[in-house]
Amino acid sequence: MEMFNQLLAEQQRTLSRRELFQRAGAGMGSVALASLMNENLFANSGEDFALAKSGAKSIPAKAKNVIFLHMVGAPSHLDLYDYKPELQRLTGELVPDDLWKGLRLAFIREQPKLLGTKFRFEKQGESGTEISELMPHLSSVADELCMIKSLHTEHFNHAPAQLFFQTGFARFGRPSFGSWVNYGLGSENANLPGFVVLITGNVAGGGNSLWGSGFLPSEYQGIEFRTAGDPVLFLSNPSGIQAADRKRIIDKINQLNQVQLADVGDPEIATRISQYEMAFRMQTSVPELMDIGSESKQIHEMYGTQPGKTSFANNCLLARRLVERGVRFVQLYDQGWDHHSSVFSNMEKKCKQVDQPIAALISDLKQRGLLDETLVVWGAEFGRTPMLQGKSNVGIPENVGRDHHKDAYTVWMAGGGAKAGMTYGKTDEIGFHVAENPMHVNDFHATLLHLLGLNHEKLTFKYQGRDFRLTDVAGRVAHEVVG
């Protein structure tokens, strides 16, 4: 790369545009070819040429890897983590006029009644973290959690809010958080992607842009792994094609790609070359990785897994196996948390699916010595309202729901340098507004990057004439939650 930079500096004034592209392409092609011949050239260094110069990695890292659990649809924090005695007392009364005036919600149109929770809360562990009875297994690891009760966002519809939560921008086209991390830190395993996505249920409304690379080179995008059929689409060889045949085909294709790279100098061609090679190596590494049947009976009982099926529990176990093998960023999406009706019964159902495996993931990482270097993040695109959605002429009906709420909600972190056993931030007496230590989504992103040793103001990529970053022109690191 140094040779390439010197070539540009010395000859950019005298070369024709086509000659420059040809020579620059050849330089990039030699870098790409060298990386393919030596699989460890970039895999373990964590170095990126532009970032090394920018100082983005000037912060001592607390975490090496991330497991990000996104509960698609947005669970009710008021029924999980944020108990409000005053809201309980006021349940059934109309929301105060001064709060209702001018308020915009996604679906509620008439002045609603306030709605407390039907679930019991208790303080857990030495930290005294309050957690609902819906999450008994998570309660057992309460002292590992850093609970943030003051997150707020700018959007109350799912797709824009999901995009904002994952990319820092409410419209399509920006790199996802995982892509920024993959770009900033690189991969530790040359045989696996640096960013892997696992999904239970339907894909979120934001679609695959939630793990897309936006304007970053496409090698940094998330790769969806499936738990049934081919783990990655078209990973298996076609019928009648042996591994040696596949390798010969890839080599020939990449020879043609090298010619094109030398001719036009498009970095995406270098990405294509490396991705073909990665796909070939994944044919061996991925099937072994996805075979959770090799885990012990004790581990399966701990997570509640069922080999051969698609489940959130299986994905949690796979997440541990992925970071164990050096995958930098693992994103789990679990769909089904959009409870506009029957919020209480639906919350019980969903929590039974995720509570045990999440607690098992944290415990498993800790007993393997991986929790200190793995940042586990739990959250969603927004929270739910402290007022009910639905008709309630008499009492509180069983099928009552909660609407979208952007002004205050709860997320948590565990491991990876986050301060364990801490509760940060506070909402008002009915859980509507942030009352203490507000944390915007931009601040949250800045803090997560900081834990990974990345300066959110210097982790940039030049696109269309200006430097872009995940936190745009905002973001403050909440040093209070850093252990």
C-alpha positions as semicolon CSV with decimal commas, in nm:
position;residue;x (nm);y (nm);z (nm)
1;M;0,000;0,000;0,000
2;E;0,294;0,231;0,074
3;M;0,424;0,163;-0,278
4;F;0,081;0,252;-0,415
5;N;0,074;0,585;-0,227
6;Q;0,422;0,675;-0,350
7;L;0,318;0,593;-0,706
8;L;0,025;0,832;-0,680
9;A;0,230;1,111;-0,522
10;E;0,509;1,095;-0,778
11;Q;0,317;1,041;-1,099
12;Q;-0,035;1,178;-1,059
13;R;0,060;1,500;-1,245
14;T;0,207;1,327;-1,551
15;L;-0,007;1,016;-1,593
16;S;-0,314;1,013;-1,810
17;R;-0,637;0,920;-1,631
18;R;-0,643;0,575;-1,789
19;E;-0,274;0,512;-1,713
20;L;-0,328;0,617;-1,352
21;F;-0,621;0,376;-1,312
22;Q;-0,422;0,096;-1,470
23;R;-0,122;0,140;-1,241
24;A;-0,331;0,210;-0,932
25;G;-0,543;-0,094;-1,010
26;A;-0,232;-0,304;-1,043
27;G;-0,114;-0,181;-0,703
28;M;-0,444;-0,263;-0,537
29;G;-0,455;-0,590;-0,723
30;S;-0,116;-0,688;-0,585
31;V;-0,234;-0,610;-0,233
32;A;-0,548;-0,819;-0,285
33;L;-0,346;-1,103;-0,439
34;A;-0,095;-1,093;-0,154
35;S;-0,376;-1,115;0,100
36;L;-0,518;-1,419;-0,076
37;M;-0,181;-1,594;-0,084
38;N;-0,120;-1,513;0,283
39;E;-0,451;-1,556;0,467
40;N;-0,314;-1,404;0,787
41;L;-0,186;-1,085;0,627
42;F;-0,485;-0,879;0,744
43;A;-0,690;-1,130;0,943
44;N;-0,513;-1,097;1,277
45;S;-0,361;-0,752;1,257
46;G;-0,683;-0,556;1,299
47;E;-0,516;-0,283;1,092
48;D;-0,677;-0,072;0,825
49;F;-0,449;0,167;0,636
50;A;-0,680;0,469;0,644
51;L;-0,780;0,413;1,006
52;A;-0,423;0,368;1,123
53;K;-0,347;0,718;0,993
54;S;-0,665;0,875;1,128
55;G;-0,609;0,775;1,490
56;A;-0,951;0,611;1,519
57;K;-0,799;0,328;1,721
58;S;-0,613;0,546;1,969
59;I;-0,831;0,436;2,264
60;P;-0,735;0,129;2,470
61;A;-0,993;-0,137;2,382
62;K;-1,202;-0,301;2,652
63;A;-1,380;-0,536;2,410
64;K;-1,268;-0,734;2,105
65;N;-1,605;-0,869;1,987
66;V;-1,973;-0,776;1,995
67;I;-2,290;-0,986;2,019
68;F;-2,580;-0,750;1,951
69;L;-2,930;-0,876;2,038
70;H;-3,198;-0,669;1,863
71;M;-3,554;-0,744;1,975
72;V;-3,744;-0,648;1,659
73;G;-4,068;-0,461;1,723
74;A;-3,960;-0,315;2,058
75;P;-4,043;-0,483;2,391
76;S;-4,213;-0,294;2,670
77;H;-3,937;-0,176;2,901
78;L;-4,209;-0,092;3,154
79;D;-4,291;-0,462;3,187
80;L;-3,927;-0,576;3,194
81;Y;-3,685;-0,332;3,357
82;D;-3,843;0,001;3,454
83;Y;-4,089;-0,041;3,742
84;K;-4,299;0,267;3,823
85;P;-4,506;0,260;4,148
86;E;-4,674;0,590;4,058
87;L;-4,779;0,452;3,720
88;Q;-4,928;0,154;3,903
89;R;-5,126;0,389;4,124
90;L;-5,254;0,595;3,830
91;T;-5,345;0,298;3,608
92;G;-5,685;0,354;3,448
93;E;-5,673;0,734;3,473
94;L;-5,651;0,950;3,162
95;V;-5,304;1,069;3,069
96;P;-5,266;1,428;3,202
97;D;-5,382;1,701;2,963
98;D;-5,044;1,878;2,964
99;L;-4,874;1,557;2,854
100;W;-5,132;1,470;2,592
101;K;-5,149;1,815;2,429
102;G;-4,948;1,813;2,107
103;L;-4,829;1,454;2,158
104;R;-4,780;1,248;1,840
105;L;-4,794;0,871;1,863
106;A;-4,789;0,605;1,595
107;F;-5,143;0,472;1,648
108;I;-5,314;0,623;1,952
109;R;-5,543;0,905;1,841
110;E;-5,773;0,967;2,140
111;Q;-5,656;1,068;2,487
112;P;-5,567;0,732;2,645
113;K;-5,554;0,592;2,997
114;L;-5,234;0,519;3,182
115;L;-5,127;0,156;3,210
116;G;-4,898;0,004;3,469
117;T;-4,760;-0,346;3,458
118;K;-4,923;-0,667;3,582
119;F;-4,587;-0,826;3,653
120;R;-4,395;-0,836;3,980
121;F;-4,051;-0,675;4,000
122;E;-3,771;-0,761;4,244
123;K;-3,421;-0,632;4,309
124;Q;-3,168;-0,889;4,197
125;G;-2,812;-0,974;4,299
126;E;-2,574;-0,759;4,500
127;S;-2,636;-0,471;4,260
128;G;-3,008;-0,459;4,338
129;T;-3,095;-0,430;3,968
130;E;-3,474;-0,436;3,928
131;I;-3,595;-0,698;3,681
132;S;-3,943;-0,830;3,607
133;E;-4,055;-1,180;3,693
134;L;-4,076;-1,235;3,315
135;M;-3,697;-1,274;3,307
136;P;-3,603;-1,513;3,592
137;H;-3,294;-1,651;3,418
138;L;-3,163;-1,305;3,331
139;S;-3,214;-1,213;3,696
140;S;-2,952;-1,475;3,786
141;V;-2,686;-1,274;3,599
142;A;-2,811;-0,930;3,706
143;D;-2,471;-0,837;3,849
144;E;-2,318;-0,868;3,501
145;L;-2,557;-0,614;3,348
146;C;-2,511;-0,246;3,283
147;M;-2,870;-0,124;3,260
148;I;-2,934;0,201;3,070
149;K;-3,284;0,335;3,144
150;S;-3,256;0,669;2,967
151;L;-3,208;0,590;2,600
152;H;-3,410;0,805;2,361
153;T;-3,442;0,821;1,985
154;E;-3,597;1,045;1,719
155;H;-3,835;0,811;1,536
156;F;-4,149;0,625;1,637
157;N;-4,209;0,410;1,328
158;H;-4,033;0,078;1,302
159;A;-3,826;0,092;0,983
160;P;-3,684;0,444;1,036
161;A;-3,620;0,375;1,405
162;Q;-3,454;0,040;1,328
163;L;-3,231;0,206;1,072
164;F;-3,148;0,482;1,319
165;F;-3,069;0,230;1,594
166;Q;-2,842;0,028;1,366
167;T;-2,695;0,290;1,130
168;G;-2,735;0,627;1,305
169;F;-2,952;0,749;1,018
170;A;-3,324;0,699;0,954
171;R;-3,302;0,641;0,579
172;F;-3,142;0,375;0,365
173;G;-2,785;0,401;0,244
174;R;-2,569;0,435;0,556
175;P;-2,334;0,165;0,690
176;S;-2,463;-0,038;0,982
177;F;-2,302;-0,037;1,323
178;G;-2,161;-0,385;1,260
179;S;-2,013;-0,273;0,929
180;W;-1,840;0,024;1,093
181;V;-1,692;-0,210;1,355
182;N;-1,586;-0,459;1,088
183;Y;-1,427;-0,174;0,891
184;G;-1,255;-0,032;1,197
185;L;-1,119;-0,351;1,349
186;G;-1,106;-0,609;1,071
187;S;-1,149;-0,983;1,112
188;E;-0,958;-1,221;1,337
189;N;-1,038;-1,527;1,126
190;A;-0,950;-1,545;0,757
191;N;-1,194;-1,833;0,708
192;L;-1,505;-1,656;0,840
193;P;-1,666;-1,316;0,778
194;G;-1,601;-1,041;1,029
195;F;-1,976;-0,968;1,060
196;V;-2,240;-1,242;1,081
197;V;-2,620;-1,205;1,109
198;L;-2,861;-1,461;1,259
199;I;-3,240;-1,413;1,236
200;T;-3,542;-1,569;1,406
201;G;-3,882;-1,481;1,263
202;N;-3,937;-1,242;0,976
203;V;-3,676;-0,993;0,864
204;A;-3,721;-0,655;1,033
205;G;-3,893;-0,371;0,848
206;G;-3,560;-0,202;0,783
207;G;-3,459;-0,507;0,577
208;N;-3,103;-0,607;0,504
209;S;-2,995;-0,243;0,519
210;L;-2,981;-0,304;0,895
211;W;-2,664;-0,504;0,835
212;G;-2,560;-0,348;0,504
213;S;-2,232;-0,170;0,441
214;G;-2,388;0,138;0,278
215;F;-2,111;0,335;0,110
216;L;-1,835;0,133;0,279
217;P;-1,677;-0,137;0,062
218;S;-1,913;-0,435;0,050
219;E;-1,662;-0,667;0,220
220;Y;-1,771;-0,504;0,549
221;Q;-2,142;-0,590;0,522
222;G;-2,305;-0,851;0,744
223;I;-2,341;-1,203;0,607
224;E;-2,663;-1,381;0,697
225;F;-2,613;-1,735;0,827
226;R;-2,912;-1,970;0,816
227;T;-2,972;-2,260;1,053
228;A;-3,148;-2,477;0,792
229;G;-3,022;-2,577;0,449
230;D;-2,703;-2,413;0,326
231;P;-2,576;-2,193;0,614
232;V;-2,493;-1,936;0,347
233;L;-2,682;-1,937;0,018
234;F;-2,499;-2,120;-0,263
235;L;-2,216;-2,220;-0,028
236;S;-2,238;-2,587;-0,125
237;N;-2,097;-2,710;-0,453
238;P;-2,349;-2,784;-0,729
239;S;-2,420;-3,149;-0,801
240;G;-2,126;-3,311;-0,978
241;I;-1,879;-3,037;-0,882
242;Q;-1,594;-3,140;-0,651
243;A;-1,394;-2,907;-0,425
244;A;-1,095;-2,914;-0,662
245;D;-1,323;-2,820;-0,953
246;R;-1,469;-2,533;-0,754
247;K;-1,122;-2,404;-0,664
248;R;-1,012;-2,421;-1,028
249;I;-1,322;-2,223;-1,135
250;I;-1,260;-1,958;-0,869
251;D;-0,896;-1,924;-0,969
252;K;-0,989;-1,870;-1,334
253;I;-1,262;-1,619;-1,248
254;N;-1,025;-1,427;-1,024
255;Q;-0,763;-1,415;-1,298
256;L;-1,021;-1,234;-1,509
257;N;-1,109;-1,013;-1,213
258;Q;-0,742;-0,924;-1,172
259;V;-0,729;-0,812;-1,534
260;Q;-1,035;-0,594;-1,484
261;L;-0,897;-0,455;-1,158
262;A;-0,575;-0,355;-1,330
263;D;-0,777;-0,191;-1,608
264;V;-1,029;0,016;-1,412
265;G;-0,892;0,027;-1,055
266;D;-1,229;-0,025;-0,884
267;P;-1,173;-0,136;-0,520
268;E;-1,499;-0,333;-0,535
269;I;-1,330;-0,572;-0,778
270;A;-1,062;-0,639;-0,516
271;T;-1,347;-0,705;-0,272
272;R;-1,503;-0,948;-0,519
273;I;-1,173;-1,135;-0,551
274;S;-1,131;-1,171;-0,175
275;Q;-1,495;-1,270;-0,126
276;Y;-1,470;-1,552;-0,382
277;E;-1,172;-1,684;-0,191
278;M;-1,349;-1,638;0,142
279;A;-1,652;-1,831;0,015
280;F;-1,428;-2,120;-0,085
281;R;-1,263;-2,133;0,258
282;M;-1,604;-2,107;0,427
283;Q;-1,711;-2,433;0,262
284;T;-1,495;-2,609;0,519
285;S;-1,520;-2,378;0,820
286;V;-1,893;-2,293;0,822
287;P;-2,053;-2,642;0,829
288;E;-1,838;-2,735;1,131
289;L;-1,926;-2,406;1,300
290;M;-2,300;-2,449;1,248
291;D;-2,304;-2,805;1,383
292;I;-2,417;-2,731;1,738
293;G;-2,491;-3,102;1,782
294;S;-2,126;-3,140;1,879
295;E;-2,187;-2,942;2,198
296;S;-2,235;-3,127;2,527
297;K;-2,571;-3,223;2,673
298;Q;-2,505;-2,980;2,958
299;I;-2,466;-2,690;2,713
300;H;-2,787;-2,779;2,528
301;E;-2,978;-2,792;2,855
302;M;-2,822;-2,464;2,963
303;Y;-2,933;-2,278;2,648
304;G;-3,250;-2,478;2,580
305;T;-3,128;-2,556;2,228
306;Q;-3,267;-2,806;1,978
307;P;-3,012;-2,900;1,710
308;G;-3,151;-2,898;1,358
309;K;-3,414;-2,635;1,428
310;T;-3,426;-2,259;1,391
311;S;-3,462;-2,087;1,727
312;F;-3,334;-1,790;1,921
313;A;-3,170;-2,031;2,166
314;N;-2,978;-2,200;1,884
315;N;-2,868;-1,860;1,756
316;C;-2,738;-1,759;2,100
317;L;-2,526;-2,072;2,112
318;L;-2,407;-2,007;1,757
319;A;-2,314;-1,652;1,861
320;R;-2,084;-1,790;2,128
321;R;-1,929;-2,032;1,878
322;L;-1,875;-1,747;1,632
323;V;-1,694;-1,512;1,871
324;E;-1,498;-1,808;2,001
325;R;-1,364;-1,847;1,646
326;G;-1,279;-1,480;1,608
327;V;-1,584;-1,334;1,434
328;R;-1,577;-0,968;1,526
329;F;-1,948;-0,880;1,523
330;V;-2,249;-1,111;1,560
331;Q;-2,598;-0,965;1,517
332;L;-2,907;-1,153;1,635
333;Y;-3,252;-1,033;1,527
334;D;-3,555;-1,177;1,705
335;Q;-3,890;-1,075;1,557
336;G;-4,227;-1,059;1,734
337;W;-4,206;-0,781;1,995
338;D;-4,455;-0,533;1,845
339;H;-4,735;-0,564;2,100
340;H;-5,013;-0,323;2,011
341;S;-5,260;-0,567;2,165
342;S;-5,245;-0,838;2,433
343;V;-4,916;-0,694;2,553
344;F;-4,909;-0,892;2,876
345;S;-4,974;-1,237;2,730
346;N;-4,746;-1,170;2,432
347;M;-4,466;-1,050;2,658
348;E;-4,489;-1,372;2,859
349;K;-4,467;-1,579;2,541
350;K;-4,169;-1,393;2,397
351;C;-3,975;-1,376;2,722
352;K;-4,000;-1,754;2,761
353;Q;-3,826;-1,782;2,423
354;V;-3,534;-1,549;2,498
355;D;-3,478;-1,534;2,874
356;Q;-3,299;-1,865;2,924
357;P;-3,068;-1,849;2,619
358;I;-2,964;-1,487;2,687
359;A;-2,870;-1,570;3,046
360;A;-2,696;-1,886;2,926
361;L;-2,497;-1,686;2,670
362;I;-2,368;-1,449;2,937
363;S;-2,286;-1,733;3,178
364;D;-2,124;-1,943;2,907
365;L;-1,904;-1,657;2,788
366;K;-1,799;-1,587;3,146
367;Q;-1,706;-1,945;3,231
368;R;-1,498;-1,967;2,913
369;G;-1,314;-1,644;2,992
370;L;-1,471;-1,465;2,694
371;L;-1,708;-1,220;2,864
372;D;-1,438;-0,966;2,949
373;E;-1,356;-0,928;2,579
374;T;-1,708;-0,978;2,438
375;L;-1,960;-0,695;2,460
376;V;-2,318;-0,828;2,473
377;V;-2,580;-0,566;2,384
378;W;-2,958;-0,602;2,425
379;G;-3,201;-0,346;2,285
380;A;-3,458;-0,240;2,027
381;E;-3,554;0,049;1,805
382;F;-3,766;0,223;2,075
383;G;-3,977;0,144;2,382
384;R;-4,351;0,127;2,457
385;T;-4,593;0,383;2,599
386;P;-4,698;0,404;2,965
387;M;-5,052;0,453;2,837
388;L;-5,265;0,181;2,687
389;Q;-5,365;0,125;2,328
390;G;-5,715;-0,012;2,274
391;K;-6,065;0,047;2,403
392;S;-6,102;0,063;2,781
393;N;-6,447;0,193;2,866
394;V;-6,459;-0,022;3,177
395;G;-6,142;-0,134;3,354
396;I;-5,838;-0,269;3,171
397;P;-5,926;-0,531;2,910
398;E;-5,710;-0,842;2,866
399;N;-5,622;-0,756;2,508
400;V;-5,484;-0,411;2,590
401;G;-5,159;-0,308;2,416
402;R;-4,892;-0,040;2,420
403;D;-4,798;0,197;2,138
404;H;-4,449;0,295;2,016
405;H;-4,253;0,524;2,247
406;K;-3,937;0,709;2,144
407;D;-3,878;0,946;2,436
408;A;-3,740;0,704;2,696
409;Y;-3,664;0,332;2,706
410;T;-3,420;0,072;2,835
411;V;-3,127;-0,113;2,683
412;W;-2,847;-0,303;2,856
413;M;-2,490;-0,421;2,805
414;A;-2,285;-0,698;2,963
415;G;-1,914;-0,774;2,952
416;G;-1,667;-0,607;2,719
417;G;-1,569;-0,333;2,963
418;A;-1,922;-0,216;3,044
419;K;-1,959;-0,140;3,416
420;A;-2,122;-0,447;3,569
421;G;-2,410;-0,424;3,815
422;M;-2,484;-0,063;3,726
423;T;-2,807;0,119;3,647
424;Y;-2,757;0,439;3,448
425;G;-3,025;0,698;3,384
426;K;-3,377;0,733;3,511
427;T;-3,724;0,808;3,377
428;D;-3,997;1,020;3,537
429;E;-4,264;0,883;3,771
430;I;-4,471;0,731;3,491
431;G;-4,181;0,628;3,266
432;F;-4,259;0,877;2,991
433;H;-3,964;1,120;2,983
434;V;-3,599;1,087;3,078
435;A;-3,544;1,245;3,418
436;E;-3,174;1,176;3,471
437;N;-2,865;1,113;3,252
438;P;-3,028;1,113;2,906
439;M;-2,853;0,900;2,643
440;H;-2,930;0,959;2,277
441;V;-2,879;0,675;2,027
442;N;-2,576;0,867;1,893
443;D;-2,432;0,867;2,247
444;F;-2,499;0,496;2,275
445;H;-2,311;0,428;1,951
446;A;-2,023;0,650;2,061
447;T;-2,000;0,461;2,390
448;L;-2,008;0,118;2,226
449;L;-1,732;0,221;1,984
450;H;-1,529;0,356;2,275
451;L;-1,549;0,018;2,451
452;L;-1,409;-0,135;2,132
453;G;-1,119;0,109;2,131
454;L;-1,258;0,322;1,846
455;N;-1,289;0,700;1,855
456;H;-1,632;0,773;1,708
457;E;-1,519;1,115;1,582
458;K;-1,224;0,971;1,391
459;L;-1,381;0,651;1,259
460;T;-1,466;0,807;0,923
461;F;-1,500;0,724;0,555
462;K;-1,487;0,978;0,276
463;Y;-1,791;0,957;0,047
464;Q;-1,917;1,210;-0,208
465;G;-1,665;1,467;-0,096
466;R;-1,699;1,460;0,280
467;D;-1,607;1,242;0,577
468;F;-1,896;1,041;0,718
469;R;-1,911;0,868;1,054
470;L;-2,158;0,651;1,244
471;T;-2,250;0,928;1,488
472;D;-2,265;1,196;1,215
473;V;-2,204;1,531;1,393
474;A;-2,326;1,421;1,737
475;G;-2,249;1,162;2,001
476;R;-2,100;1,174;2,351
477;V;-1,923;0,886;2,521
478;A;-2,094;0,801;2,852
479;H;-1,775;0,735;3,049
480;E;-1,987;0,663;3,355
481;V;-2,082;0,321;3,215
482;V;-1,726;0,224;3,121
483;G;-1,569;-0,013;3,372
